[in-house]
Structures are given as structure tokens and as C-alpha cells.
């Protein structure tokens, strides 16, 4: 399994702006967002554009964790590429 995390904040946008591609396209992206951040950008559409082959799942939260940092009113997304799964591939 390989993972990649990206974050979005109103003042800085997506970080990293151009994430390094995983060797295999992620099958699932989980995102957590503050209520106002998701209203400001269309989280699901943005993530679907970045990860077109992935199933996008998300929910609102009171705080987002990215590495060792906790933030409010942003978006944190974790893209997951499984090495061996049965699926639509």
C-alpha cells in the first residue's frame, strides 16, 4: 500500500501543488474538511480532477491532521494505492 497526503488552506491553496505521482494510480481518496472550506471550494470535484480513477470519500471535521500538524477550516486528503486488490481496474 502506498499513500500520499495533500492539504488545502484558503491562504495557500493545495500543498504540495503538484504532488509526486505514485507508481500506481490511487484507488481511494479519503478527505476531511472544515465546513466552510468545503463551501469555499468543491472538495470532491477538485480531488476527482487530481485523482480521476479513485473513489472519493469525505466528511466534515472539527480539525484536520496533516503529518504532525493540526489545522482548522482546511482540507486534508489521503490518496491510497493498494498493491493487490480486486476491483474495477
N, CA, C and O atoms as a Tinker XYZ file with bonds, in Angstrom:
   356  protein
     1  N      0.850000   -1.166000    0.000000    73     2
     2  CA     0.000000    0.000000    0.000000    64     1     3
     3  C      0.901000    1.236000    0.000000    63     2     4     5
     4  O      1.914000    1.291000    0.697000    81     3
     5  N      0.507000    2.207000   -0.789000    73     3     6
     6  CA     1.227000    3.478000   -0.833000    64     5     7
     7  C      0.225000    4.591000   -0.583000    63     6     8     9
     8  O     -0.920000    4.528000   -1.030000    81     7
     9  N      0.675000    5.618000    0.143000    73     7    10
    10  CA    -0.220000    6.730000    0.425000    64     9    11
    11  C      0.440000    8.049000    0.056000    63    10    12    13
    12  O      1.662000    8.160000   -0.043000    81    11
    13  N     -0.405000    9.030000   -0.141000    73    11    14
    14  CA     0.062000   10.381000   -0.448000    64    13    15
    15  C     -0.920000   11.342000    0.211000    63    14    16    17
    16  O     -2.132000   11.186000    0.064000    81    15
    17  N     -0.414000   12.325000    0.929000    73    15    18
    18  CA    -1.284000   13.315000    1.548000    64    17    19
    19  C     -1.084000   14.672000    0.898000    63    18    20    21
    20  O      0.035000   15.079000    0.587000    81    19
    21  N     -2.202000   15.362000    0.700000    73    19    22
    22  CA    -2.166000   16.742000    0.236000    64    21    23
    23  C     -3.097000   17.553000    1.136000    63    22    24    25
    24  O     -4.013000   17.004000    1.749000    81    23
    25  N     -2.859000   18.845000    1.210000    73    23    26
    26  CA    -3.711000   19.698000    2.035000    64    25    27
    27  C     -4.093000   20.947000    1.261000    63    26    28    29
    28  O     -3.412000   21.341000    0.315000    81    27
    29  N     -5.191000   21.564000    1.676000    73    27    30
    30  CA    -5.650000   22.819000    1.101000    64    29    31
    31  C     -5.964000   23.779000    2.226000    63    30    32    33
    32  O     -6.646000   23.424000    3.187000    81    31
    33  N     -5.460000   25.008000    2.103000    73    31    34
    34  CA    -5.781000   26.097000    3.023000    64    33    35
    35  C     -6.147000   27.310000    2.178000    63    34    36    37
    36  O     -5.586000   27.508000    1.101000    81    35
    37  N     -7.071000   28.113000    2.653000    73    35    38
    38  CA    -7.550000   29.277000    1.887000    64    37    39
    39  C     -6.415000   30.212000    1.484000    63    38    40    41
    40  O     -6.408000   30.736000    0.370000    81    39
    41  N     -5.457000   30.425000    2.382000    73    39    42
    42  CA    -4.388000   31.380000    2.088000    64    41    43
    43  C     -3.295000   30.838000    1.166000    63    42    44    45
    44  O     -2.549000   31.620000    0.578000    81    43
    45  N     -3.188000   29.526000    1.030000    73    43    46
    46  CA    -2.084000   28.968000    0.242000    64    45    47
    47  C     -2.490000   27.989000   -0.856000    63    46    48    49
    48  O     -1.655000   27.617000   -1.681000    81    47
    49  N     -3.739000   27.569000   -0.884000    73    47    50
    50  CA    -4.177000   26.604000   -1.889000    64    49    51
    51  C     -3.705000   25.194000   -1.563000    63    50    52    53
    52  O     -3.487000   24.857000   -0.399000    81    51
    53  N     -3.548000   24.372000   -2.598000    73    51    54
    54  CA    -3.140000   22.979000   -2.408000    64    53    55
    55  C     -1.648000   22.880000   -2.143000    63    54    56    57
    56  O     -0.848000   23.587000   -2.756000    81    55
    57  N     -1.284000   21.998000   -1.229000    73    55    58
    58  CA     0.122000   21.764000   -0.914000    64    57    59
    59  C      0.359000   20.268000   -0.729000    63    58    60    61
    60  O     -0.344000   19.647000    0.068000    81    59
    61  N      1.299000   19.674000   -1.417000    73    59    62
    62  CA     2.061000   20.281000   -2.499000    64    61    63
    63  C      1.168000   20.544000   -3.709000    63    62    64    65
    64  O      0.210000   19.813000   -3.961000    81    63
    65  N      1.497000   21.598000   -4.452000    73    63    66
    66  CA     0.702000   21.977000   -5.619000    64    65    67
    67  C      0.708000   20.881000   -6.683000    63    66    68    69
    68  O     -0.314000   20.613000   -7.315000    81    67
    69  N      1.853000   20.258000   -6.871000    73    67    70
    70  CA     1.991000   19.152000   -7.827000    64    69    71
    71  C      2.593000   17.955000   -7.099000    63    70    72    73
    72  O      3.809000   17.767000   -7.124000    81    71
    73  N      1.757000   17.142000   -6.450000    73    71    74
    74  CA     2.304000   16.003000   -5.717000    64    73    75
    75  C      3.001000   15.023000   -6.650000    63    74    76    77
    76  O      2.611000   14.864000   -7.807000    81    75
    77  N      4.027000   14.376000   -6.140000    73    75    78
    78  CA     4.745000   13.358000   -6.904000    64    77    79
    79  C      3.788000   12.202000   -7.170000    63    78    80    81
    80  O      3.097000   11.745000   -6.260000    81    79
    81  N      3.747000   11.734000   -8.398000    73    79    82
    82  CA     2.844000   10.647000   -8.757000    64    81    83
    83  C      3.260000    9.358000   -8.067000    63    82    84    85
    84  O      4.444000    9.032000   -7.979000    81    83
    85  N      2.265000    8.638000   -7.582000    73    83    86
    86  CA     2.522000    7.311000   -7.018000    64    85    87
    87  C      2.760000    6.339000   -8.164000    63    86    88    89
    88  O      2.267000    6.570000   -9.268000    81    87
    89  N      3.506000    5.252000   -7.934000    73    87    90
    90  CA     3.753000    4.284000   -9.005000    64    89    91
    91  C      2.467000    3.687000   -9.584000    63    90    92    93
    92  O      2.417000    3.339000  -10.764000    81    91
    93  N      1.444000    3.572000   -8.761000    73    91    94
    94  CA     0.152000    3.051000   -9.210000    64    93    95
    95  C     -0.905000    4.092000   -8.880000    63    94    96    97
    96  O     -0.830000    4.741000   -7.837000    81    95
    97  N     -1.889000    4.261000   -9.755000    73    95    98
    98  CA    -2.951000    5.242000   -9.508000    64    97    99
    99  C     -3.722000    4.871000   -8.251000    63    98   100   101
   100  O     -4.099000    3.712000   -8.079000    81    99
   101  N     -3.963000    5.837000   -7.369000    73    99   102
   102  CA    -4.734000    5.549000   -6.156000    64   101   103
   103  C     -6.146000    5.078000   -6.493000    63   102   104   105
   104  O     -6.783000    5.579000   -7.421000    81   103
   105  N     -6.621000    4.100000   -5.715000    73   103   106
   106  CA    -7.984000    3.610000   -5.899000    64   105   107
   107  C     -8.973000    4.330000   -4.987000    63   106   108   109
   108  O    -10.168000    4.379000   -5.281000    81   107
   109  N     -8.480000    4.890000   -3.880000    73   107   110
   110  CA    -9.345000    5.532000   -2.892000    64   109   111
   111  C     -8.691000    6.832000   -2.418000    63   110   112   113
   112  O     -7.478000    6.886000   -2.212000    81   111
   113  N     -9.498000    7.869000   -2.248000    73   111   114
   114  CA    -9.042000    9.109000   -1.620000    64   113   115
   115  C    -10.008000    9.421000   -0.483000    63   114   116   117
   116  O    -11.216000    9.533000   -0.691000    81   115
   117  N     -9.457000    9.558000    0.722000    73   115   118
   118  CA   -10.240000    9.941000    1.892000    64   117   119
   119  C     -9.930000   11.395000    2.207000    63   118   120   121
   120  O     -8.761000   11.772000    2.278000    81   119
   121  N    -10.960000   12.222000    2.397000    73   119   122
   122  CA   -10.685000   13.612000    2.745000    64   121   123
   123  C    -11.514000   14.045000    3.945000    63   122   124   125
   124  O    -12.625000   13.569000    4.180000    81   123
   125  N    -10.924000   14.964000    4.688000    73   123   126
   126  CA   -11.538000   15.531000    5.880000    64   125   127
   127  C    -11.452000   17.039000    5.738000    63   126   128   129
   128  O    -10.411000   17.581000    5.365000    81   127
   129  N    -12.553000   17.712000    6.036000    73   127   130
   130  CA   -12.596000   19.143000    5.759000    64   129   131
   131  C    -13.414000   19.904000    6.792000    63   130   132   133
   132  O    -14.360000   19.380000    7.380000    81   131
   133  N    -13.025000   21.140000    6.990000    73   131   134
   134  CA   -13.849000   22.051000    7.779000    64   133   135
   135  C    -15.047000   22.463000    6.948000    63   134   136   137
   136  O    -14.964000   22.518000    5.721000    81   135
   137  N    -16.138000   22.747000    7.592000    73   135   138
   138  CA   -17.389000   23.056000    6.894000    64   137   139
   139  C    -17.247000   24.237000    5.932000    63   138   140   141
   140  O    -17.721000   24.163000    4.799000    81   139
   141  N    -16.611000   25.313000    6.358000    73   139   142
   142  CA   -16.508000   26.483000    5.481000    64   141   143
   143  C    -15.509000   26.262000    4.345000    63   142   144   145
   144  O    -15.672000   26.832000    3.266000    81   143
   145  N    -14.489000   25.451000    4.568000    73   143   146
   146  CA   -13.524000   25.165000    3.497000    64   145   147
   147  C    -14.186000   24.420000    2.359000    63   146   148   149
   148  O    -13.925000   24.707000    1.190000    81   147
   149  N    -15.034000   23.474000    2.685000    73   147   150
   150  CA   -15.706000   22.697000    1.645000    64   149   151
   151  C    -16.704000   23.573000    0.882000    63   150   152   153
   152  O    -16.963000   23.335000   -0.298000    81   151
   153  N    -17.259000   24.579000    1.547000    73   151   154
   154  CA   -18.161000   25.511000    0.870000    64   153   155
   155  C    -17.383000   26.436000   -0.061000    63   154   156   157
   156  O    -17.901000   26.868000   -1.091000    81   155
   157  N    -16.129000   26.741000    0.307000    73   155   158
   158  CA   -15.303000   27.666000   -0.485000    64   157   159
   159  C    -14.821000   27.024000   -1.793000    63   158   160   161
   160  O    -14.808000   27.663000   -2.844000    81   159
   161  N    -14.432000   25.764000   -1.705000    73   159   162
   162  CA   -14.038000   25.029000   -2.916000    64   161   163
   163  C    -14.904000   23.782000   -2.993000    63   162   164   165
   164  O    -15.431000   23.336000   -1.974000    81   163
   165  N    -15.057000   23.225000   -4.155000    73   163   166
   166  CA   -15.800000   21.977000   -4.286000    64   165   167
   167  C    -14.803000   20.837000   -4.078000    63   166   168   169
   168  O    -14.168000   20.380000   -5.028000    81   167
   169  N    -14.671000   20.383000   -2.840000    73   167   170
   170  CA   -13.652000   19.389000   -2.462000    64   169   171
   171  C    -13.677000   18.162000   -3.364000    63   170   172   173
   172  O    -12.654000   17.760000   -3.919000    81   171
   173  N    -14.847000   17.584000   -3.499000    73   171   174
   174  CA   -14.946000   16.336000   -4.250000    64   173   175
   175  C    -14.517000   16.520000   -5.705000    63   174   176   177
   176  O    -13.772000   15.699000   -6.241000    81   175
   177  N    -14.984000   17.594000   -6.347000    73   175   178
   178  CA   -14.625000   17.849000   -7.748000    64   177   179
   179  C    -13.130000   18.094000   -7.911000    63   178   180   181
   180  O    -12.511000   17.588000   -8.847000    81   179
   181  N    -12.552000   18.870000   -6.998000    73   179   182
   182  CA   -11.108000   19.142000   -7.051000    64   181   183
   183  C    -10.308000   17.841000   -6.920000    63   182   184   185
   184  O     -9.351000   17.615000   -7.661000    81   183
   185  N    -10.707000   16.999000   -5.979000    73   183   186
   186  CA    -9.979000   15.745000   -5.771000    64   185   187
   187  C    -10.207000   14.762000   -6.919000    63   186   188   189
   188  O     -9.297000   14.013000   -7.276000    81   187
   189  N    -11.391000   14.755000   -7.493000    73   187   190
   190  CA   -11.659000   13.885000   -8.641000    64   189   191
   191  C    -10.803000   14.301000   -9.839000    63   190   192   193
   192  O    -10.375000   13.460000  -10.629000    81   191
   193  N    -10.560000   15.608000   -9.964000    73   191   194
   194  CA    -9.688000   16.095000  -11.044000    64   193   195
   195  C     -8.249000   15.635000  -10.817000    63   194   196   197
   196  O     -7.553000   15.265000  -11.762000    81   195
   197  N     -7.805000   15.662000   -9.552000    73   195   198
   198  CA    -6.441000   15.244000   -9.233000    64   197   199
   199  C     -6.262000   13.731000   -9.294000    63   198   200   201
   200  O     -5.199000   13.239000   -9.672000    81   199
   201  N     -7.308000   12.996000   -8.920000    73   199   202
   202  CA    -7.249000   11.529000   -8.853000    64   201   203
   203  C     -8.458000   10.945000   -9.594000    63   202   204   205
   204  O     -9.387000   10.453000   -8.954000    81   203
   205  N     -8.461000   10.992000  -10.929000    73   203   206
   206  CA    -9.651000   10.625000  -11.708000    64   205   207
   207  C    -10.090000    9.170000  -11.577000    63   206   208   209
   208  O    -11.266000    8.871000  -11.783000    81   207
   209  N     -9.184000    8.263000  -11.243000    73   207   210
   210  CA    -9.556000    6.849000  -11.161000    64   209   211
   211  C     -9.992000    6.424000   -9.761000    63   210   212   213
   212  O    -10.389000    5.276000   -9.561000    81   211
   213  N     -9.921000    7.330000   -8.800000    73   211   214
   214  CA   -10.159000    6.957000   -7.407000    64   213   215
   215  C    -11.609000    7.163000   -6.978000    63   214   216   217
   216  O    -12.317000    8.028000   -7.493000    81   215
   217  N    -12.021000    6.348000   -6.027000    73   215   218
   218  CA   -13.266000    6.547000   -5.312000    64   217   219
   219  C    -12.989000    7.623000   -4.268000    63   218   220   221
   220  O    -12.048000    7.494000   -3.485000    81   219
   221  N    -13.795000    8.683000   -4.244000    73   219   222
   222  CA   -13.567000    9.817000   -3.355000    64   221   223
   223  C    -14.578000    9.753000   -2.207000    63   222   224   225
   224  O    -15.787000    9.739000   -2.434000    81   223
   225  N    -14.072000    9.714000   -0.984000    73   223   226
   226  CA   -14.923000    9.650000    0.210000    64   225   227
   227  C    -14.500000   10.744000    1.171000    63   226   228   229
   228  O    -13.305000   10.929000    1.405000    81   227
   229  N    -15.456000   11.472000    1.733000    73   227   230
   230  CA   -15.071000   12.538000    2.643000    64   229   231
   231  C    -16.119000   12.853000    3.684000    63   230   232   233
   232  O    -17.261000   12.400000    3.604000    81   231
   233  N    -15.706000   13.639000    4.662000    73   231   234
   234  CA   -16.622000   14.090000    5.709000    64   233   235
   235  C    -16.095000   15.388000    6.309000    63   234   236   237
   236  O    -14.935000   15.759000    6.124000    81   235
   237  N    -16.985000   16.068000    7.034000    73   235   238
   238  CA   -16.562000   17.287000    7.716000    64   237   239
   239  C    -15.987000   16.921000    9.077000    63   238   240   241
   240  O    -16.285000   15.863000    9.633000    81   239
   241  N    -15.161000   17.812000    9.600000    73   239   242
   242  CA   -14.489000   17.553000   10.855000    64   241   243
   243  C    -14.215000   18.876000   11.574000    63   242   244   245
   244  O    -14.307000   19.946000   10.972000    81   243
   245  N    -13.884000   18.798000   12.839000    73   243   246
   246  CA   -13.575000   19.986000   13.614000    64   245   247
   247  C    -12.112000   20.362000   13.578000    63   246   248   249
   248  O    -11.732000   21.396000   14.127000    81   247
   249  N    -11.277000   19.550000   12.945000    73   247   250
   250  CA    -9.845000   19.817000   12.831000    64   249   251
   251  C     -9.230000   18.797000   11.898000    63   250   252   253
   252  O     -9.633000   17.633000   11.896000    81   251
   253  N     -8.269000   19.214000   11.111000    73   251   254
   254  CA    -7.655000   18.322000   10.134000    64   253   255
   255  C     -6.202000   18.054000   10.532000    63   254   256   257
   256  O     -5.487000   18.964000   10.951000    81   255
   257  N     -5.780000   16.812000   10.399000    73   255   258
   258  CA    -4.412000   16.417000   10.760000    64   257   259
   259  C     -3.637000   16.122000    9.485000    63   258   260   261
   260  O     -4.060000   15.315000    8.657000    81   259
   261  N     -2.493000   16.787000    9.338000    73   259   262
   262  CA    -1.603000   16.594000    8.189000    64   261   263
   263  C     -0.205000   16.391000    8.745000    63   262   264   265
   264  O      0.425000   17.343000    9.204000    81   263
   265  N      0.286000   15.157000    8.708000    73   263   266
   266  CA     1.568000   14.859000    9.334000    64   265   267
   267  C      1.452000   15.085000   10.825000    63   266   268   269
   268  O      0.620000   14.460000   11.483000    81   267
   269  N      2.276000   15.971000   11.370000    73   267   270
   270  CA     2.251000   16.269000   12.806000    64   269   271
   271  C      1.509000   17.563000   13.113000    63   270   272   273
   272  O      1.506000   18.017000   14.257000    81   271
   273  N      0.876000   18.163000   12.100000    73   271   274
   274  CA     0.203000   19.447000   12.284000    64   273   275
   275  C     -1.319000   19.285000   12.302000    63   274   276   277
   276  O     -1.874000   18.446000   11.593000    81   275
   277  N     -1.969000   20.086000   13.108000    73   275   278
   278  CA    -3.429000   20.130000   13.164000    64   277   279
   279  C     -3.870000   21.515000   12.710000    63   278   280   281
   280  O     -3.329000   22.522000   13.168000    81   279
   281  N     -4.845000   21.570000   11.815000    73   279   282
   282  CA    -5.328000   22.861000   11.325000    64   281   283
   283  C     -6.848000   22.871000   11.348000    63   282   284   285
   284  O     -7.487000   21.834000   11.531000    81   283
   285  N     -7.415000   24.049000   11.161000    73   283   286
   286  CA    -8.868000   24.222000   11.106000    64   285   287
   287  C     -9.252000   24.821000    9.766000    63   286   288   289
   288  O     -8.492000   25.585000    9.170000    81   287
   289  N    -10.429000   24.469000    9.307000    73   287   290
   290  CA   -11.023000   25.031000    8.093000    64   289   291
   291  C    -10.176000   24.847000    6.846000    63   290   292   293
   292  O    -10.069000   25.754000    6.021000    81   291
   293  N     -9.584000   23.691000    6.710000    73   291   294
   294  CA    -8.848000   23.342000    5.509000    64   293   295
   295  C     -9.372000   22.018000    4.978000    63   294   296   297
   296  O    -10.438000   21.548000    5.376000    81   295
   297  N     -8.620000   21.440000    4.089000    73   295   298
   298  CA    -8.936000   20.116000    3.551000    64   297   299
   299  C     -7.663000   19.283000    3.627000    63   298   300   301
   300  O     -6.593000   19.737000    3.222000    81   299
   301  N     -7.780000   18.084000    4.139000    73   299   302
   302  CA    -6.683000   17.127000    4.136000    64   301   303
   303  C     -7.166000   15.907000    3.371000    63   302   304   305
   304  O     -8.225000   15.362000    3.685000    81   303
   305  N     -6.418000   15.475000    2.385000    73   303   306
   306  CA    -6.792000   14.309000    1.589000    64   305   307
   307  C     -5.657000   13.294000    1.612000    63   306   308   309
   308  O     -4.484000   13.649000    1.505000    81   307
   309  N     -6.024000   12.041000    1.751000    73   307   310
   310  CA    -5.061000   10.946000    1.711000    64   309   311
   311  C     -5.446000   10.024000    0.570000    63   310   312   313
   312  O     -6.500000    9.389000    0.598000    81   311
   313  N     -4.585000    9.956000   -0.431000    73   311   314
   314  CA    -4.789000    9.071000   -1.581000    64   313   315
   315  C     -4.112000    7.738000   -1.265000    63   314   316   317
   316  O     -2.975000    7.703000   -0.794000    81   315
   317  N     -4.819000    6.653000   -1.528000    73   315   318
   318  CA    -4.318000    5.318000   -1.198000    64   317   319
   319  C     -4.284000    4.460000   -2.459000    63   318   320   321
   320  O     -5.284000    4.315000   -3.163000    81   319
   321  N     -3.105000    3.896000   -2.725000    73   319   322
   322  CA    -2.939000    2.956000   -3.833000    64   321   323
   323  C     -2.619000    1.594000   -3.226000    63   322   324   325
   324  O     -1.574000    1.412000   -2.602000    81   323
   325  N     -3.520000    0.651000   -3.414000    73   323   326
   326  CA    -3.315000   -0.693000   -2.906000    64   325   327
   327  C     -2.528000   -1.501000   -3.921000    63   326   328   329
   328  O     -2.746000   -1.386000   -5.127000    81   327
   329  N     -1.616000   -2.315000   -3.427000    73   327   330
   330  CA    -0.777000   -3.098000   -4.321000    64   329   331
   331  C     -1.564000   -4.253000   -4.951000    63   330   332   333
   332  O     -1.458000   -4.506000   -6.150000    81   331
   333  N     -2.350000   -4.943000   -4.133000    73   331   334
   334  CA    -3.105000   -6.091000   -4.633000    64   333   335
   335  C     -4.543000   -6.009000   -4.140000    63   334   336   337
   336  O     -4.826000   -6.257000   -2.968000    81   335
   337  N     -5.438000   -5.661000   -5.040000    73   335   338
   338  CA    -6.867000   -5.645000   -4.706000    64   337   339
   339  C     -7.663000   -6.149000   -5.886000    63   338   340   341
   340  O     -7.216000   -6.091000   -7.031000    81   339
   341  N     -8.826000   -6.636000   -5.596000    73   339   342
   342  CA    -9.772000   -6.968000   -6.663000    64   341   343
   343  C    -10.635000   -5.739000   -6.856000    63   342   344   345
   344  O    -11.134000   -5.169000   -5.885000    81   343
   345  N    -10.812000   -5.332000   -8.076000    73   343   346
   346  CA   -11.600000   -4.128000   -8.312000    64   345   347
   347  C    -11.885000   -3.914000   -9.768000    63   346   348   349
   348  O    -11.792000   -4.834000  -10.581000    81   347
   349  N    -12.231000   -2.702000  -10.089000    73   347   350
   350  CA   -12.637000   -2.355000  -11.444000    64   349   351
   351  C    -11.464000   -2.146000  -12.385000    63   350   352   353
   352  O    -11.682000   -1.919000  -13.575000    81   351
   353  N    -10.221000   -2.215000  -11.899000    73   351   354
   354  CA    -9.057000   -1.980000  -12.774000    64   353   355
   355  C     -9.113000   -2.829000  -13.988000    63   354   356
   356  O     -8.218000   -2.762000  -14.830000    81   355
